[in-house]
């Protein structure tokens, strides 16, 4: 029986009981793009392949952590595909490997995530740089330059995190420059509960014209307590576009804690 990742996300969303309508200043779609000084956010993401006949092969458990180092600066250590705005199962730590996927070894790499709060309010902007080790065999170091931006009005929000990934070495070994243009359309029907459509475009620059992909996923977030969130993302990393792939669906389940 084929399992649609979008169906999984919708079922997860309907299982969450809304509390009250509204979006408080610290609620899901209205949280600042950077952490308060001294605040910490920890997140563990399970990335599961839900391709028919290959469900659960591979599986990755990826830890991420961020720290508010000052009123405007947040620094993090990242491992998950979600921290790079990608819908995939190629993160560290790969606990169930698959030789026919990018998740073919326990540890593939990690990164440093640096954000600066440039603008707050209904329109928020946080320029962002990531320093990445995309793989260790061969080593694929890279940096990404971009900005996290969000426009919010009442219970609705549009978020984007465009960035350009630039290789630092081993370009000829597959460490290519790439462009990512992720986009989320979110609604918060009740306090502590939000659902978003995740789409966008990404492609290696050498095949930008005819090698792009359009992801499609449903992203559901529930605030379980004041400090704990539970999130579910289900969809495809490239459902449309020249490099489309409608077979490799992904389910991502994340638990996060904020101090």
ZANU-372686 format. One line per field, with one value per residue: residue number from 1; residue in one letter; x, y, z of N, C-alpha, C, CB in turn. Coordinates in steps of 0.001 Angstrom, whole numbers, plus 500000, padded with zeros to 6 digits. Atoms other than C-alpha are relative to their C-alpha. Glycine has a CB too. Layout:
<pts>
seq	NUM ... .
type	A ... .
n.x	X ... .
n.y	Y ... .
n.z	Z ... .
ca.x	X ... .
ca.y	Y ... .
ca.z	Z ... .
c.x	X ... .
c.y	Y ... .
c.z	Z ... .
cb.x	X ... .
cb.y	Y ... .
cb.z	Z ... .
</pts>
This chain:
<pts>
seq	1 2 3 4 5 6 7 8 9 10 11 12 13 14 15 16 17 18 19 20 21 22 23 24 25 26 27 28 29 30 31 32 33 34 35 36 37 38 39 40 41 42 43 44 45 46 47 48 49 50 51 52 53 54 55 56 57 58 59 60 61 62 63 64 65 66 67 68 69 70 71 72 73 74 75 76 77 78 79 80 81 82 83 84 85 86 87 88 89 90 91 92 93 94 95 96 97 98 99 100 101 102 103 104 105 106 107 108 109 110 111 112 113 114 115 116 117 118 119 120 121 122 123 124 125 126 127 128 129 130 131 132 133 134 135 136 137 138 139 140 141 142 143 144 145 146 147 148 149 150 151 152 153 154 155 156 157 158 159 160 161 162 163 164 165 166 167 168 169 170 171 172 173 174 175 176 177 178 179 180 181 182 183 184 185 186 187 188 189 190 191 192 193 194 195 196 197 198 199 200 201 202 203 204 205 206 207 208 209 210 211 212 213 214 215 216 217 218 219 220 221 222 223 224 225 226 227 228 229 230 231 232 233 234 235 236 237 238 239 240 241 242 243 244 245 246 247 248 249 250 251 252 253 254 255 256 257 258 259 .
type	X X X X X X X X X X X X X X X X X X X X X X X X X X X X X X X X X X X X X X X X X X X X X X X X X X X X X X X X X X X X X X X X X X X X X X X X X X X X X X X X X X X X X X X X X X X X X X X X X X X X X X X X X X X X X X X X X X X X X X X X X X X X X X X X X X X X X X X X X X X X X X X X X X X X X X X X X X X X X X X X X X X X X X X X X X X X X X X X X X X X X X X X X X X X X X X X X X X X X X X X X X X X X X X X X X X X X X X X X X X X X X X X X X X X X X X X X X X X X X X X X X X X X X X X X X X X X X X X X X X .
n.x	500843 499224 500282 499693 499524 500925 501085 499474 499947 501363 500505 499340 500555 501356 499948 499650 501211 499781 500399 500726 499581 499161 498559 499320 498684 499014 500638 499247 499664 499578 498768 498859 499160 498808 500304 499661 498673 499929 500987 499502 500977 499494 500964 499625 500863 499954 500268 500353 500411 501299 500161 500636 499133 498730 500337 499056 498639 499301 500506 498963 500349 499106 500095 499636 500010 499720 499792 500051 498763 500196 501355 500198 499263 500252 499039 500457 499358 501102 499778 501190 500361 500941 499235 499594 501243 500100 500851 499139 499554 498562 499354 499284 499372 500791 500057 500332 499372 500431 498907 500485 500396 498919 499855 499291 499053 500535 499745 499697 499527 500757 499811 500121 501070 499862 501084 499975 501314 499915 501308 501005 501354 500759 498987 498766 498907 498791 498930 499586 498893 499721 498731 500454 499291 501109 499648 498624 499300 498920 500383 500688 500291 500723 500688 501234 500279 501384 500736 501299 500946 501386 501065 501104 501181 500970 499727 499403 498597 499241 498592 499056 498626 499168 498557 499083 498987 498751 499017 498673 499017 500525 501116 500051 500427 501426 500316 500379 500751 501436 500931 501183 501039 501139 501127 501060 501252 500453 501161 500096 501433 500207 498769 499122 500228 499864 499828 499423 499601 498577 499649 498843 499211 498563 499261 498587 499877 499577 501186 501068 501104 500742 499730 500579 501010 501004 500502 501372 500183 500827 499203 500902 499296 500868 499322 500508 499932 499327 498618 499858 500757 499954 500236 500054 499891 500176 500099 498986 498955 500021 501194 500126 498778 499268 499428 501044 499991 501202 499961 499273 500634 499266 500705 499073 500647 499047 500335 499082 500133 499446 499884 .
n.y	498804 498781 499022 498632 499203 498899 500568 500171 498684 499534 500772 499502 498682 500108 500624 498978 499278 498563 499468 498748 499306 498845 500165 499214 499545 501088 501200 500740 499246 498637 500014 499314 500832 500317 500264 498986 500251 501091 501048 501179 500856 501314 500694 501306 500295 501323 499911 501365 500217 500680 500513 501321 501177 499656 499179 500144 500206 499888 499184 499175 499254 498854 498992 498604 499188 498578 499226 498554 499511 498583 499642 500106 501109 501396 500931 501374 501169 500639 501279 500496 499440 498903 498794 499473 499811 501089 501132 501110 500920 500101 499281 500719 501309 500944 501182 501123 499567 500544 499805 499336 498646 499199 500428 501270 500165 499426 498555 499420 498634 499107 498618 498891 499113 498684 499093 498647 499376 498683 499354 500749 499517 500753 500383 500316 500367 500453 500511 501301 500695 501337 500615 501382 501176 500700 501417 500206 500930 499046 498839 498994 498785 498963 498981 499517 498605 499687 499292 500518 498877 500401 498998 500560 499155 500777 501434 500467 499639 500487 500050 500488 500092 500213 499946 500492 500883 499879 500993 499528 500966 501221 499718 501020 501260 499940 498922 498957 498816 500238 498954 500503 498981 500619 499110 500572 499265 500556 499476 500462 500002 499928 499727 501146 501018 499381 500893 499247 500635 499753 500189 499199 500437 500117 500581 499692 498888 500454 500481 499170 499813 501234 501022 499597 500808 499269 500824 499801 500699 499408 499783 499784 499769 499848 499624 500917 499183 498751 500246 501159 500055 501210 499656 501069 499581 501150 499600 500412 499008 499520 500568 499416 499468 500891 501116 500424 501389 500192 501278 499923 499178 499890 499617 499426 499743 499235 499560 498929 499419 498634 499539 .
n.z	500000 500083 498959 500420 498881 499726 499197 498648 499364 499733 498870 498799 499694 499472 498680 499025 499622 499835 498706 500189 501214 499784 500125 498985 500470 499988 500522 501011 501213 499668 499216 500619 500848 499219 498601 499013 499422 499034 500264 500695 500666 500363 500851 500534 501140 500623 501429 500384 501384 500099 501358 500029 499918 499359 498831 498901 500504 498725 498897 499367 498793 500138 498942 500256 498778 500213 498775 500168 499399 499705 500435 501441 500596 499611 500603 499813 500599 500708 500662 500698 501300 499761 499689 501306 500751 500959 499650 500413 498940 500225 498910 498953 500025 500782 499143 500880 501235 501276 500951 501208 499630 499428 498604 500155 498904 498773 499918 501306 499843 499124 500397 499064 500464 499376 500401 499452 500075 500619 499997 499251 500178 501000 500975 499278 500888 499305 500853 499465 500638 499499 500374 500096 500492 500631 500013 499541 500893 499708 499195 500811 499231 500736 499218 500614 499686 500302 498955 499584 499991 499738 499924 499225 499804 499232 499874 501242 500152 501147 499599 500995 499504 501193 499788 501022 499428 500745 499566 499608 500517 500629 500896 501050 499391 499686 499061 500951 499587 500170 499586 499302 499820 499303 499744 499166 499820 498732 499285 498622 499701 498558 499270 499803 501032 501316 501141 501102 501249 500287 501408 500363 501156 499764 501120 500162 500936 501332 500716 499443 500935 500295 498991 498726 499331 499223 498899 499536 498738 498954 498785 498864 498731 498830 498754 498980 498783 500281 500400 500880 501253 500805 501389 500999 501392 500881 501393 500970 500208 501380 500623 501333 500568 500907 499238 499076 499517 499205 499275 498742 498990 498739 498776 499026 498709 499200 498650 499628 498661 499871 498625 .
ca.x	500000 501398 501638 501428 503562 501050 498301 500503 500986 497270 496385 498972 497522 493959 495058 496147 493411 493328 493102 492148 492310 495081 498822 500613 503962 505861 503528 504520 504329 505331 508489 511612 513964 516847 516952 517006 520396 521294 518355 518930 516995 517607 515984 516101 514722 513912 514103 512391 512162 508565 509172 506892 508600 511486 509752 512243 515303 517090 516427 518458 518341 519749 520482 520547 521296 521221 522294 521400 524813 523567 520362 520925 523126 522281 524798 523994 525459 523343 523045 519504 518265 515510 518164 519128 515475 515665 513172 515457 516948 520647 521513 523899 523384 522222 521035 519594 521756 520945 523630 521407 520839 522948 522412 525075 527189 526586 528185 528197 528863 527550 527544 527732 524652 525024 522050 521815 518554 518314 514573 511740 507980 505425 508288 511317 514727 517781 520810 522303 525552 526197 529611 529092 530845 528487 530313 533521 534357 535385 535419 532960 533293 531014 529473 525952 525010 521433 518740 515754 512736 509129 506059 503245 499722 497411 497281 499028 502704 504911 508500 511489 515149 516956 520657 523547 525764 529395 531964 535303 537045 536508 534167 535061 534150 530510 530749 528832 527537 523763 520822 517997 514737 512495 509058 506431 502793 501569 498336 497860 494235 494700 497221 500192 499279 500316 500232 502224 502732 506470 507556 510179 512975 516551 519219 522951 524144 525690 522236 520158 518069 517135 518123 515918 513531 510335 509701 506160 505403 503009 504649 502707 503935 502282 503394 503002 504133 505727 509140 508405 507296 506442 506696 505844 506951 505785 506290 508770 512097 511495 507917 508027 510659 513144 514706 511389 511052 507592 508701 511035 508693 510066 508580 510380 509368 511031 510925 512400 512974 513500 514783 .
ca.y	500000 503393 506000 509649 511888 514697 512444 511657 515374 516164 513345 514623 518117 517040 515087 518301 520093 523889 525931 529466 531690 534254 534784 535974 537829 534620 532232 529902 532263 535402 534310 536428 535122 535213 534077 536378 536825 533674 531694 528193 526123 522393 520325 516668 515714 512213 512053 508986 507834 506888 505720 502758 499428 501332 502835 503457 503000 505277 506982 509857 511398 514908 517189 520990 523607 527437 530006 533685 535246 538861 540846 540609 537550 533836 531054 527373 523958 522209 518684 518306 518770 520983 523434 523866 524182 520824 517947 514912 512042 512800 514252 513203 510936 508275 505459 503269 503524 502930 502434 503871 507177 510034 508572 505891 506430 507365 510830 512950 516439 519408 523186 526486 528738 532488 534904 538670 540445 543396 544092 543061 543439 542395 542398 540670 540164 538215 538001 534543 532716 529007 527348 523766 520442 518831 515501 513977 511489 513443 516521 519117 522422 525286 528512 529781 533459 534673 536031 534708 536959 536836 538974 538442 539831 538553 534771 534593 534604 534246 533200 532742 531869 532348 531589 530943 527980 528407 525572 526110 523023 519901 521530 518899 516133 517170 520123 522485 525996 526056 528409 527755 529730 528106 529551 528905 530047 529640 530075 529836 528756 528631 529685 527334 525589 526395 524743 525791 524876 524539 525024 527015 526210 524938 523984 523689 526790 524788 523429 526346 526610 522964 521205 522749 521162 522392 520911 520455 519607 520248 521650 521387 522803 522484 524224 521444 523607 527024 525432 522374 522192 519203 519528 517294 517880 515527 515821 515649 517393 517739 516974 519305 520755 519304 517117 516100 512896 511926 508592 509656 511052 512166 512340 514591 514649 517249 517860 521136 522775 526489 527941 .
ca.z	500000 498984 501734 500735 502972 502557 503936 506933 507624 507340 509722 512186 511924 512556 515618 517309 519210 518783 521955 520983 517933 517732 517364 520501 520167 520997 519163 516328 513329 515234 517052 516493 513815 516296 519919 522927 524634 526545 525144 523775 521244 520861 518113 517151 513732 512514 508712 507262 503649 502770 499221 498371 499153 500761 503810 506587 504373 505155 508513 509963 513448 513197 516192 515867 518535 518580 521168 521419 521953 521992 521326 517542 517032 517104 516441 515907 515173 512538 511134 509746 506197 507628 508899 505223 504123 502354 502361 502362 504357 503995 507391 510127 512041 509574 511847 509083 506001 502353 499723 496981 498813 500172 503658 503149 506282 509913 509737 506578 507915 509873 509833 511668 511356 512048 511999 512553 513343 510954 511136 513480 513468 510859 508369 509873 508295 509475 507152 507503 506794 507101 507092 505957 505707 503204 503147 504478 501705 499753 501946 500613 502497 501504 502715 502124 502022 502241 504527 506447 505898 507095 506471 508957 509154 511886 511660 508278 507369 504301 504978 502723 503275 499929 499836 497497 498349 497315 497401 499125 497703 495574 493111 490498 492972 493193 495584 493300 493708 494105 494539 497040 497106 499751 500460 503157 503186 506769 508700 512446 513009 516777 519392 519473 516221 512639 509235 506169 502541 501841 498235 496298 493863 494014 491495 490976 489145 486297 485430 486709 483558 483050 486272 488941 491429 493099 496562 497858 501474 504332 507476 510754 514079 517489 520693 523252 526190 526507 525866 523696 520054 517905 514131 511176 507589 504857 501132 498295 497804 494077 493089 490061 487774 485258 487980 489530 491540 492770 494229 497023 499658 503020 506509 509012 512682 514911 518648 519883 523249 523933 527157 .
c.x	500878 499555 500423 500485 499105 498833 500444 500003 498610 499391 500634 499427 498619 499965 500317 498775 500302 499495 499196 500566 500855 501461 500688 501395 501061 499422 500748 500410 500536 501280 501111 500862 501334 499591 500371 501378 499956 499014 500615 498827 500689 498933 500577 498987 500231 499581 499828 499599 498674 499716 499339 501034 501368 499766 500979 501421 500347 499216 501185 499419 500983 499802 500435 499939 500370 500088 499954 501179 499918 498598 499748 500610 499596 500971 499523 500931 498891 500432 498846 499852 499040 500726 500563 498802 499794 499119 500716 500306 501498 500810 500896 499131 499083 499986 499546 500430 499374 501065 499554 499509 501220 500259 500670 501088 499458 500148 500408 500546 499101 500267 499872 499016 500080 498911 500149 498628 500131 498691 499017 498635 499242 500880 501315 501053 501228 500999 500668 501182 500153 501371 499791 501128 498918 500229 501444 500789 499416 499484 499412 499647 499319 499504 498706 499726 498575 499352 498664 499051 498587 499102 498808 498882 498943 500428 500675 501452 500547 501478 500845 501406 500954 501484 500741 501063 501238 501020 501325 501109 499250 498761 499836 499561 498550 499597 499673 499331 498521 499209 498776 499042 498782 498927 498946 498806 499310 498732 499998 498530 499683 501334 500798 499903 500037 500201 500474 500199 501435 500249 501229 500684 501449 500650 501478 500135 500380 498832 498776 498785 499161 500245 499403 498963 499061 499493 498547 499815 499015 500817 499046 500815 498987 500853 499400 499969 500670 501412 500148 499076 500123 499641 500014 500078 499877 499835 501156 501016 500038 498830 499815 501358 500714 500585 498992 500134 498811 499987 500602 499346 500778 499057 501040 499218 501030 499421 501023 499664 500674 500064 499273 .
c.y	501246 500984 501371 500795 501180 499519 499834 501329 500504 499255 500465 501343 499892 499343 500996 500855 501475 500483 501286 500719 501197 499668 500937 500394 498900 498710 499494 500868 501398 500046 500769 499026 499659 499819 501189 499691 498925 498883 498880 499284 498705 499282 498680 499622 498576 500154 498584 499958 499242 499606 498629 498881 500292 500847 499701 499697 501155 500782 500762 500675 501156 501001 501380 500763 501436 500714 501483 500649 501484 500379 499807 498760 498654 499115 498581 498984 499164 498696 499616 500611 501170 501307 500643 500178 498924 498880 498750 499122 499776 500627 499077 500100 499024 498652 498751 500396 499333 500323 500745 501423 500755 499645 498623 499792 500734 501523 500529 501414 500804 501433 500977 500997 501311 500921 501347 500643 501421 500775 499114 500630 499144 499552 499829 499519 499638 499476 498788 499457 498628 499560 498495 499031 499089 498490 499884 499059 500088 501180 501081 501216 501043 501061 500351 501406 500322 500752 499305 501183 499487 501238 499361 501028 499160 498562 499424 500466 499392 500105 499482 500034 499776 500054 499400 499167 500007 498988 500649 499088 498861 500248 498910 498643 500060 501076 501256 501197 499784 501189 499353 501164 499370 501030 499252 500955 499392 500689 499400 500044 500103 500272 498716 498937 500663 498934 500836 499106 500405 499686 500842 499468 499859 499305 500301 501077 499538 499474 500809 500062 498749 498896 500303 499030 500922 499077 500333 499180 500765 500026 500373 500154 500200 500353 499169 500670 501317 499821 498931 500109 498608 500380 498781 500634 498752 500475 499489 501122 500553 499424 500507 500515 498996 498779 499443 498510 499832 498722 500133 501001 499949 500421 500459 500360 500642 500337 501051 500537 501359 500375 501332 .
c.z	500000 501081 499515 501200 500316 500851 501444 500737 500353 501174 501304 500420 500641 501379 501102 500278 500186 501347 499858 498791 500366 499820 500977 499501 499972 499441 498772 498822 500296 500833 499300 499207 500658 501456 500879 500602 501077 499767 499156 499345 499575 499179 499513 498925 499516 498550 499461 498530 499981 498555 500038 499890 500589 501244 501136 499573 499048 501052 500599 501239 500124 501135 499513 501317 499655 501346 499655 500695 500360 499529 498511 499364 500576 499230 500275 499371 499375 499334 499071 498616 500176 500306 498741 499076 498944 500545 499505 501198 499860 501120 500828 501258 499264 500731 499249 498590 498778 498966 498745 500293 500505 501453 500006 501040 501218 500042 498629 500115 500918 499559 501150 499396 500780 499453 500707 499802 499465 500088 500756 499787 499006 498845 500738 499018 500817 498967 500660 499204 500643 499484 500090 499658 499443 499951 500453 499103 498596 500817 499086 500868 499138 500969 499270 500506 499597 501141 500249 500144 500218 500026 500682 500119 500709 500147 498759 499911 498710 500369 498849 500594 498815 500345 498814 500694 499111 500518 500358 499491 499334 499152 498951 500532 500461 500973 499197 500660 499695 500523 500631 500251 500683 500346 500812 500032 501213 500499 501394 500409 501478 500664 500184 498935 498638 498937 498813 498788 499725 498528 499706 498757 500436 498813 500137 498929 498595 499179 500429 499084 499817 501023 501356 500544 500779 501107 500316 501275 500873 501286 501137 501274 501112 501210 501124 501372 499617 499486 498922 498795 499404 498572 499099 498617 499138 498573 499176 499819 498604 499235 498571 499536 499119 500695 501006 500345 500937 500811 501391 500952 501303 501119 501010 501257 500917 501360 500404 501370 500004 501461 500186 .
cb.x	499046 499866 500719 498763 501377 499484 499544 501417 500697 499119 500264 501502 499921 499134 501024 501181 499394 499315 501221 500084 498781 499767 500473 500094 500482 500510 498529 499187 498783 498896 500445 500851 500243 501084 500731 498913 500573 499797 498763 500755 499363 500387 499598 500060 500247 499079 501147 498858 501091 498866 501362 499013 500171 500915 498532 499539 500133 501335 499276 500556 500030 499776 500848 499053 500982 498907 501358 498684 501165 501099 499725 500559 501477 498505 501451 498622 500829 499431 500206 498755 499370 499059 501131 501027 499992 501392 498548 501309 499230 500363 498949 501466 500306 500575 499072 498454 501485 498612 500592 498875 498879 499677 498602 500603 501417 500690 501103 498763 500099 500386 499023 501396 498593 501421 498616 501118 499315 500408 499503 500350 500009 498847 500127 499748 500319 499662 501046 498823 501318 498886 501196 498912 500866 499780 499794 499995 499907 500638 501227 498717 501281 498817 500903 498801 500999 499223 499779 500106 500082 499893 499614 500480 499456 498640 498711 499193 500826 499666 500188 499925 500137 499675 500382 500640 499452 500560 500212 500086 500932 499678 500196 501357 500901 499570 501189 499083 500532 499568 499592 500392 499596 500476 499397 500519 499078 501100 498666 500884 499376 499362 499692 499718 498643 501170 498666 501327 499055 500937 498811 500980 499871 500288 499470 500820 501028 501063 499771 500512 500528 500371 501460 499384 500660 498815 500865 498952 501346 498660 501088 498988 500946 499179 499859 500859 500791 500021 500801 499710 500500 499035 501027 498696 501351 498790 499925 499348 501314 501299 498765 498951 500914 501106 501277 498619 501360 498824 500788 501458 498564 501164 499139 500733 499421 500404 499981 499965 500620 499147 501476 .
cb.y	500006 500627 499637 500680 500486 500613 498647 499407 501001 499830 498508 500119 500848 499215 498897 500871 499415 500777 500246 500896 500441 500565 500270 499210 501122 499762 500275 498836 500109 500707 498566 500701 500693 501116 498749 500070 501287 500530 500589 499051 500724 499174 500880 498912 501000 498973 500757 499459 499222 500904 499924 499914 499406 500746 499737 498938 498605 500652 499113 501065 499083 500686 499585 500652 499423 500653 499629 500566 499764 500893 501419 501196 500205 499579 500224 499834 499166 500948 498917 500289 498921 499647 499674 499074 501364 499464 500133 500519 498638 500650 500649 500593 499501 499850 500255 499642 499709 500567 498661 499178 499982 501477 499956 499920 500528 499384 500313 500001 500677 499791 500354 500669 499330 500602 499374 500857 500002 499861 500270 499955 501444 500837 501056 498932 501143 498894 501109 498994 500819 498995 500485 499892 499284 500534 499362 499461 498547 500505 500555 499400 500577 499395 501272 499053 500945 498737 501483 499188 500802 499219 500545 499554 500568 500061 499249 500503 499528 500817 499109 500847 498846 501048 499268 501174 498557 501435 498956 500115 499459 498977 501347 499869 499652 498718 500260 499428 501278 498705 500897 499301 500632 499298 500534 499720 499934 500117 499679 500872 498763 498694 500642 499392 499267 500999 499237 500631 500400 499132 500385 500049 501006 499226 500531 498724 500988 498916 498482 501403 500444 499495 499820 501338 498950 500496 500192 499588 499820 499204 501125 498830 501230 498703 501542 498731 499263 500836 499604 498710 501075 498900 500989 499141 500758 499152 501488 499627 499419 499652 500331 501143 500453 500758 500449 500282 499640 500020 498979 500384 499556 501008 498812 501253 498679 501278 498797 501123 499070 501040 500136 .
cb.z	501225 498609 501320 499357 499722 498687 499423 499962 499089 498759 499788 499773 498732 499038 500007 499499 501282 498881 500862 501265 499166 501366 498547 501327 500873 501416 499658 499505 499114 500744 500263 501069 498683 499858 500473 501111 500583 501350 499286 500973 498771 501266 498805 501131 498857 500750 499250 500887 499210 500539 499277 498832 498644 499017 500460 500902 499270 499786 501090 499002 501280 498653 501197 498931 501064 499106 500681 500542 499054 499308 500353 499343 500189 499720 500561 499430 501066 498959 501035 500817 499099 501151 500966 499348 499343 499653 499374 499359 499933 498695 500895 500237 501439 498545 501166 500058 500046 499577 499615 499367 501075 499883 500739 498630 499610 501199 501054 499131 498656 501507 498942 500293 500173 499742 500318 499327 501382 498558 498547 501507 499546 499473 498854 501093 499020 501059 499715 499969 500113 499567 500927 498965 501140 498600 498580 501406 500534 498694 500795 499351 500599 499205 500210 500311 499289 499699 499609 501339 498680 501345 498581 501403 498630 499351 500271 498786 501224 498682 501250 498696 501051 498926 501289 499185 500165 500106 498914 501508 501142 501058 499323 499338 501175 500532 500994 498961 499286 500726 498798 501345 498629 501280 498670 501444 498708 501044 499245 500960 499456 500550 501364 501296 500216 499985 499663 500418 498815 500928 499051 501143 498802 501314 498660 499626 500506 500127 500263 500263 498672 498626 500147 499858 500943 499088 501249 498896 500728 500192 499781 500140 499900 500264 500298 500052 501165 501215 501194 500766 498992 500557 499533 500152 499725 500431 499895 498640 500322 499296 500832 499993 501089 499326 500728 499400 500732 499119 499209 499746 500223 499870 500570 499417 500633 499274 501017 498974 501091 499214 500396 .
</pts>
